Amino acid sequence: METGGQAFPIFDSYRSERIADGMTLRDYFAAKALHGWLSSYGEGDRHPVLNETADQVASMSYAMADAMLKARSAHN
């Protein structure tokens, strides 16, 4: 599965080495998609946790992330 690599690796500039990988670009894209989706809910809409669709919303966020990675590689 394509992850896009690490989105925010942490380097120790003193020792010139990576000390933490951070999240993958796929995780970052999924989080952004989820944030955008959840923020679009209106006042009268039920939150996915309350209507028991949280798993579906999370899966769809990763589907969007996968599409973003595919589009990214097509344009590079």
N, C-alpha and C positions, 0 to 999 in steps of 0.2 A: 504494500500500500504506500502510495506517495504521501509523504508528510511535509514536503517542502523544506526539510532541514530545520535547524533550530532557529527560532524567531529572536530570542534574546539571550544568547550565550553570554556568560560572565567571564571576563578575563582578568587575571591578576597582571597588571601592566608592569609591576616591579619584577616579577619572575617570568613574564611573557608566556603565560600558560593559561589555558581555559580551566576554570575551577568549578563551573556549573554549566549545564546544557541549557537550562531554561525550557520553555514550552516549545512545541513544534509550531511551524507556521500554520499547519492544518488546525491545531488546537486554537491558535490565535484567530484565524478566520472564522472558525465555528463559534467562538465566544462573541466575536463582533456580529455575526449573523444572528445569534441568539439575542444579544442585547437589542439590536435593531428591531427584531420581531417582537419581543416582549414590550418594548417601549411604544409600539404601535397599537397596543391594545387600548380600547376606549374604556371609559368609566363603567359602562354597562357590561363589558366583556368579562367572562370568568377566566381567571388565571389558569394555566395548564395544570398546575399542581392541584387546584381545587376541582377541576373537572377530569382529573386522572388521565391527562394526555401528555404529561411531562416527558415520558419516554419517547413519544412520537415527535414532540417538538425538538428534543435533543438530537434525535436521529436525523431530522430534517435540517437541523443546523449543520451537522456534519456533511450531509448531502450537498448543501450550499457551499461549504468549505471545499469539498472535493471538486465541485464545478469551478470554483475560483482558482484552485490549483491548476486545473486543466486549462482554463483560459489563460492563466499566467504563463504556462509552458508553451502555449500556442503563440504567444506574442513575444517570446524571448528568443 
